[in-house]
Amino acid sequence: MSAVQNVVPEQIKEQVSRILKSPEFKRSKILTDFLKYVVRETIEGNENNLKEYVIATEVLNKSSDFNPQLDAVVRIHARRLRNLLESYYLEAGKNDSVKISIPKGRYIPVFESNSNTNIVAAEAIMDAGDLQIESISTIAVLPFDCIRDNKRGSVIWSVLSRNLTTVR
């Protein structure tokens, strides 16, 4: 999956500027540098180089003998960055046209059109009375329950239920 989805680099750069003006980011030079670095590298097509070691040495000024298996500093800052971005989009950035996120387990940002702006546009259309809502079919899967007193069966039903109800 490409990190850039229907968003041009200029929009991404404008969004980063908007994010960095928020008070939360102004208070954290490390997270500001982290975000700017991963966005710049992704826009320039270097997203495959966004590894823990590279971020540690390039952004966090760690020495060349940095060992990511012994030091979790990059993972810690990545989690803080994810949380701060999520918080930003819940409040100040909820109507921004571009959403930047960093999926868990990766350091490559994803850029996409923010669905909240579509909601705002839909509300404007609803006010005009021109919107027809189509229903989407859904299926509810309830947890399986083993009616016998059988530990093996309970484990199987539990795993099967979890696998059916997990969104991937």
C-alpha positions, -999 to 999 in steps of 0.1 A, spaced: 0 0 0 13 34 -9 17 59 19 4 87 -3 -33 82 -11 -48 109 -34 -29 136 -17 -2 157 -34 31 167 -17 21 203 -15 -10 194 5 11 172 28 36 200 34 8 225 42 -7 199 66 26 194 84 29 232 89 -6 233 103 1 204 127 34 219 139 17 252 148 -5 234 173 5 240 210 12 203 216 38 201 189 53 235 198 62 220 232 80 190 217 111 195 195 117 158 193 82 149 180 84 179 156 117 167 142 105 131 141 73 141 121 92 164 97 118 137 91 95 108 83 72 130 62 102 144 42 117 110 36 84 96 25 77 124 1 112 121 -14 106 83 -19 130 71 8 103 55 30 122 21 28 150 38 48 127 47 77 141 21 101 146 24 138 184 27 136 182 55 109 157 75 129 177 71 161 209 84 144 194 110 121 166 125 143 174 116 179 212 122 176 221 87 188 256 74 182 265 50 154 267 21 179 230 25 188 213 -8 192 175 -7 187 171 -41 204 186 -27 236 171 8 235 134 14 228 137 52 225 125 53 189 95 31 196 87 53 226 88 85 206 69 69 177 41 59 201 41 95 215 39 109 180 10 85 170 -9 96 201 -3 133 195 -14 130 159 -45 112 170 -52 138 196 -46 166 171 -72 151 146 -98 147 174 -96 184 182 -78 211 163 -74 191 130 -108 174 128 -117 195 98 -83 194 81 -84 181 45 -54 159 49 -48 133 76 -13 121 85 -10 89 105 18 65 113 5 29 116 16 10 146 47 -11 140 60 11 112 76 45 109 63 53 74 35 79 76 3 75 56 -13 105 40 -50 105 31 -80 127 26 -95 133 60 -130 117 60 -142 143 85 -140 169 58 -164 147 38 -188 146 67 -187 184 68 -195 185 31 -222 159 35 -238 180 63 -239 210 40 -256 189 13 -281 176 39 -290 211 48 -298 217 11 -320 185 12 -303 168 -18 -287 139 1 -300 104 -3 -285 79 22 -278 44 10 -277 16 35 -247 -6 38 -252 -43 46 -235 -55 77 -232 -88 95 -230 -92 132 -210 -122 145 -216 -131 181 -190 -150 201 -193 -188 199 -199 -206 232 -190 -241 239 -220 -258 257 -200 -288 268 -176 -287 296 -146 -293 273 -115 -271 276 -102 -280 241 -135 -271 225 -137 -238 245 -103 -229 232 -112 -237 196 -145 -218 197 -127 -188 214 -100 -187 187 -126 -192 159 -148 -164 173 -118 -140 176 -106 -147 141 -141 -141 126 -146 -108 145 -112 -93 140 -111 -66 114 -80 -68 91 
